[in-house]
Amino acid sequence: MVPKFFELKEKRVTVMGLGRFGGGVGAVQFLVNRGARVTVTDLLSECELEASLAELDGYRLSALHLGGHLEQDFVETDLVLVNPAVPRNNRYLHLARQRTVPMTSELNLFWQFNRGRTLGVTGSNGKSTTAALLHSILTVAGFNSRLGGNIGRSLLQEVDQIQSDDWVVLELSSFQLDDLNRLPTSPEVAVVTNFSPNHLDWHGSLVDYRRAKQTILRWQSSECTAILNQDDADVAQWPTYGRRLWFGTADLGRLGVFAEANRFISRDEQGERELALSKWLKLPGRHNLQNAMAAACAALAVAAPTSAIRQGLENFTPLPHRLQPVAEVAGRTFYNDSLATTPESAAAALVAFSSPIVLLAGGYDKQVDLTLLADAIVENAKAVALMGQTTEFLAELIADRDLTASIPVFESSSLGEAFQWACQHSALGDVVLLSPGCASYDWFGNFEERGNQFMHLVNEWHKAKAD
């Protein structure tokens, strides 16, 4: 563990994993500006990291090692900053531990220099949208609010501008929380959207995955607040020393935000008020209403007014790759939900529309149970094009459930092939939906690349139809 306000000037720092999401770049910029002697090492090539490297123009590095790692970078150094998704049994990290070299991550480093108040959001699904909704509400309310963490934006470059009464909204992944546990610390206000099996290929077991997620509550004091999903039987039992507030689809008389008889109410020690969340929120799907309840509950916990909740939700722009409307072409509406990397998130997308759905699903095998995804496809999809490592297994699960073989299933060898088949099997009024329910790592570098390729295919199809 790195001491708080660790002196970085002239220290040798190895950044393991520059990556393409911004965290690595932000960390490198911060370290160089603090006078550290920075070595960047990544398994990806210069071509693959072109965009990230462009952001480092003008920043002087001690060394840049791409396409592989060198042992000396992990033993002849004063600090290793690791991408949190790197497995803890990585042999280069083992070398650093043998030499007692301190290790940290972009988020942990930010946490140690941050003077602001933290509001963290985690969950197996919905955490990005909930964090962004909450940031929107706080901004409207006049709070100095910043959004970062797993949502893809490093706040390290802004850390010196953050004041003690500012709010920092952080989307927190299980990888980041696993590493944050070493500090040890938890957010002042913590939101848990839900919990279901995910990333078991990395964590090794459901127990370890849950333990990582619970870091968001583990180190809270009685002055902190936990916002919990009462509809999730697992989350409802999570321990915390913080004050509990709840959100859910039934009013059990607790403090929090609840849906009851087609209306939404919030309740605190001062009384009740009605929130017209379904009217204010423009995002489709019941799951997004749950995200809005979680965000509203957290906003009320930090004294944001109801008027700010309304305006924050009304002003909200859908995040890229999260049930993102792409275009309406030839009477079909195309949605990019590439960030749906779990069966639960894809299942939620499948019930978000009243129109018939032609689905593109499947991808990298994270060793999670896909029966929920198969059930949702059989119950809600008109047709499905399957992709990636999980294709065969998903096809078998669907066949076991669709005994009359009424749902056309196509086993594709590329996203382009899956897209063309989906278009051919769609009709006027249909939704063509990319909601994979699986990660992207078998065919793509990340979910963004997958979503961007889908949107490109939609645009090309649009042009073809126009011609």
Buried (B, 14 or more C-beta within 10 A) or exposed (E): EBEEEBEBEEBBBBBBBBBBBBBBBBBBBBBBEBEBBBBBBBBBEEEBBEEBBEBBEEBEBBBBBBEEBBEEBBBEBBBBBBBBBBEBEBEBBEBBBEEEBBBBBBBBBBBBBBEBBBBBBBBBBBBBBBBBBBBBBBBBBEBBBBBBBBBBBBBBBBBEEBEEEBBBBBBBBBBBBBBBBBBEBBBBBBBBBBBBBBBBBBBBEBEBBBBBBBBBBBBBEEEBBBBBBBBBEBBBEBEBBBBBBBBBBEBEEBBBBBBEEEEBBBBBEEEEEEBEBEEBBEBBBEBBBBBBBBBBBBBBBBEBBBEBBBBBBEEBEBBBBBBBEBBEBEEBBBBBBBBBBBBBBBBBBBBBBEEBBBBBBBBBBBBBEBEBBBBBBBEBBBBBBBBBBBBEBBBEBBBEBBEEEEBBBBBBEEBBBBBBBBBEBBEEEBBBBBBBBBBBBBBBEBBBBBBBBBBBBBBEBBEEEEE
